[in-house]
């Protein structure tokens, strides 16, 4: 989903109603909304001042896209510039956590940065051997199913 925070700052209005374009509304000079479905939305604001004068404002279209997740199943940290690191490719901006473990469950790598690669090293910086490693990751409030990746040397 996508989060939007809006504010009306003219200083003239006394009442504000925000219509989010998805059937919901909010009140207040500042409002926050979380879109949970992909789509194109327009926000409308209806404001009224203390004399009862009303005004209306409409946003430009807001496009909410579903974040994409892609998980490679093999990588080769050999410095050739092709598949040298493993990362869960995620296009969104929600909380992100990735853990890499060996077959005994020892944590080798952890990051909250979806752009950071695991380069086939343990927590001390030493190279780990070729083989199968396991990942766990969470985006927002969702834990994705654990999986595995093969490291080739």
C-alpha positions in Angstrom: 0.0 0.0 0.0 0.9 3.7 0.1 0.7 6.2 2.8 -0.3 9.8 2.2 -0.1 12.7 4.6 -1.9 16.0 3.7 -2.3 19.4 5.3 -4.4 22.5 4.6 -2.4 25.5 5.6 -4.4 28.6 4.6 -5.3 29.4 8.2 -8.8 30.4 7.1 -10.7 27.1 7.4 -12.3 25.9 10.6 -13.6 22.5 9.3 -12.0 20.1 6.9 -13.2 16.8 5.3 -10.8 14.8 3.2 -12.2 12.2 0.8 -9.5 9.7 -0.2 -11.0 8.4 -3.4 -11.4 4.9 -2.0 -14.7 5.4 -0.1 -13.1 6.6 3.1 -12.8 10.1 4.6 -11.0 11.9 7.4 -11.5 15.2 9.4 -8.9 17.8 10.5 -6.5 20.3 9.0 -3.9 17.5 8.7 -4.8 14.0 7.8 -3.1 10.7 7.1 -4.3 7.8 5.0 -3.0 4.3 4.1 -4.1 3.0 0.7 -4.3 -0.8 0.8 -5.1 -1.5 -2.8 -3.2 -0.6 -6.0 -5.0 1.9 -8.1 -5.3 5.6 -9.1 -6.9 7.9 -6.6 -7.8 11.6 -6.3 -8.0 13.3 -2.9 -10.7 15.9 -2.4 -10.8 18.4 0.4 -14.0 20.3 1.4 -13.2 23.1 3.9 -15.4 25.7 5.6 -14.4 28.9 7.4 -16.2 30.4 10.4 -18.4 32.5 8.1 -19.7 29.4 6.5 -17.9 29.9 3.2 -17.0 26.6 1.6 -14.1 25.6 -0.7 -13.1 22.5 -2.5 -9.7 21.3 -3.6 -8.8 18.2 -5.7 -5.4 16.5 -6.0 -3.7 15.4 -9.1 -4.0 11.6 -9.6 -2.1 9.5 -7.1 -0.9 6.2 -8.4 -0.5 3.5 -5.8 1.4 0.4 -7.0 1.8 -2.9 -5.4 5.4 -3.3 -4.3 7.2 -6.1 -6.2 9.4 -8.7 -4.5 11.9 -10.8 -6.5 14.1 -13.4 -4.8 17.0 -14.9 -6.8 17.8 -18.6 -6.1 21.6 -18.5 -6.9 24.5 -16.1 -6.7 28.3 -16.2 -7.2 30.4 -13.7 -5.3 33.4 -14.0 -7.6 33.8 -10.4 -8.5 32.8 -10.7 -12.2 30.0 -8.2 -11.7 27.2 -10.7 -12.4 25.2 -12.0 -9.5 28.0 -11.2 -7.0 25.6 -10.6 -4.1 22.2 -11.9 -2.8 19.4 -9.6 -1.9 15.6 -9.7 -1.9 14.7 -7.1 -4.5 11.9 -5.0 -3.1 10.4 -1.9 -4.7 8.4 -0.6 -1.7 9.3 1.5 1.3 7.8 -0.4 4.2 9.9 -1.8 7.1 12.3 -4.4 5.7 14.4 -7.1 7.5 16.5 -9.9 5.8 18.4 -12.6 7.6 20.8 -15.1 6.1 21.5 -18.3 8.1 23.6 -21.4 7.5 22.1 -24.9 7.7 22.6 -25.0 11.4 20.7 -21.8 11.9 23.7 -19.6 12.6 23.0 -16.0 11.6 25.5 -14.9 9.0 24.0 -11.6 7.8 21.2 -9.3 8.7 20.0 -6.0 7.1 17.1 -3.5 7.2 18.3 -2.0 3.9 16.6 -3.6 0.8 19.4 -2.3 -1.4 22.2 -4.1 0.6 23.6 -7.3 -0.7 24.9 -10.3 1.2 28.2 -11.1 -0.4 28.7 -14.6 1.0 30.5 -13.7 4.2 29.9 -14.4 7.9 29.4 -11.8 10.5 33.2 -11.5 10.9 33.7 -10.8 7.2 35.1 -14.2 6.4 34.0 -16.0 3.2 31.6 -18.8 3.7 31.8 -21.9 1.5 29.8 -22.8 -1.6 26.4 -24.4 -0.7 22.9 -23.8 0.3 22.0 -21.0 2.7 18.7 -20.0 4.1 16.9 -16.6 4.2 14.1 -15.2 6.3 12.6 -11.8 5.6 9.8 -9.5 6.7 8.3 -6.5 4.9 6.0 -4.3 6.9 4.0 -6.6 9.1 4.3 -9.6 6.8 6.7 -12.5 7.4 7.4 -14.2 4.1 8.0 -17.9 3.9 11.6 -18.9 4.5 13.6 -20.0 1.5 17.0 -21.0 0.3 19.7 -19.6 -2.0 22.7 -21.4 -3.5 26.1 -19.8 -3.3 28.5 -20.8 -6.0 32.2 -20.2 -5.8 
